[in-house]
Amino acid sequence: MSEHRKIQISEVIAHTAAEFIKRESNRQSLITITRADISPDFKQATIFFTVFPESEEMHAIEFMKRNRKNF
């Protein structure tokens, strides 16, 4: 597939993850999706995010790990 298609799919994944977080998070912190990278075979994606306040970072990481199959 073309690089353009890979970028489009990564953007859709990032948007979908952001919508999921908006619906499912406990809102004790602000989790912002910064980007998503997809593997060359399109079977796996890595989602990058930031957390505010930083004191809630571990809770956010736990939330993301716990819900990674739901994205």
C-alpha positions as CSV (number, residue, x, y, z in Angstrom):
1,M,0.0,0.0,0.0
2,S,1.1,3.5,-0.6
3,E,2.6,5.8,2.1
4,H,-0.4,8.1,1.7
5,R,-2.8,5.3,2.6
6,K,-0.7,4.3,5.6
7,I,-0.8,7.9,6.9
8,Q,-4.6,8.0,6.4
9,I,-5.1,4.8,8.3
10,S,-2.8,6.1,11.1
11,E,-5.0,9.3,11.4
12,V,-8.2,7.2,11.6
13,I,-6.7,5.1,14.3
14,A,-5.6,8.2,16.3
15,H,-9.1,9.8,15.9
16,T,-10.8,6.5,16.9
17,A,-8.6,6.2,20.0
18,A,-9.3,9.9,20.9
19,E,-13.1,9.3,20.7
20,F,-12.8,6.2,22.8
21,I,-10.9,8.0,25.5
22,K,-13.4,10.9,25.4
23,R,-16.2,8.4,26.1
24,E,-14.6,6.0,28.5
25,S,-12.1,7.8,30.6
26,N,-12.8,8.9,34.2
27,R,-11.9,12.5,33.3
28,Q,-9.5,12.8,36.3
29,S,-6.8,13.7,33.7
30,L,-6.6,15.0,30.2
31,I,-5.3,12.4,27.8
32,T,-4.4,13.7,24.4
33,I,-3.6,11.4,21.5
34,T,-0.5,12.9,19.7
35,R,-0.2,10.3,16.9
36,A,-0.5,6.7,15.9
37,D,2.0,4.6,14.0
38,I,1.0,1.5,12.1
39,S,3.2,-1.5,11.4
40,P,4.2,-2.3,7.7
41,D,1.8,-5.2,7.6
42,F,-1.1,-3.1,9.1
43,K,-1.6,-5.6,11.9
44,Q,-0.5,-3.5,14.9
45,A,-0.6,0.2,15.8
46,T,1.2,2.1,18.4
47,I,-0.7,5.1,19.9
48,F,1.3,8.0,21.5
49,F,-0.4,10.3,24.0
50,T,0.3,12.9,26.6
51,V,-1.3,13.3,30.0
52,F,-2.2,16.4,32.1
53,P,-1.6,16.7,35.0
54,E,1.6,14.7,35.0
55,S,0.7,13.4,38.4
56,E,-2.0,11.3,36.8
57,E,0.3,9.7,34.2
58,M,0.5,6.2,35.8
59,H,-3.3,6.1,36.0
60,A,-3.6,7.1,32.4
61,I,-1.1,4.4,31.3
62,E,-3.0,1.8,33.3
63,F,-6.2,2.9,31.7
64,M,-4.7,2.7,28.2
65,K,-3.2,-0.7,28.8
66,R,-6.4,-2.1,30.3
67,N,-8.4,-0.9,27.3
68,R,-6.0,-1.4,24.4
69,K,-8.1,-4.2,22.9
70,N,-11.2,-2.0,22.9
71,F,-9.8,0.6,20.5
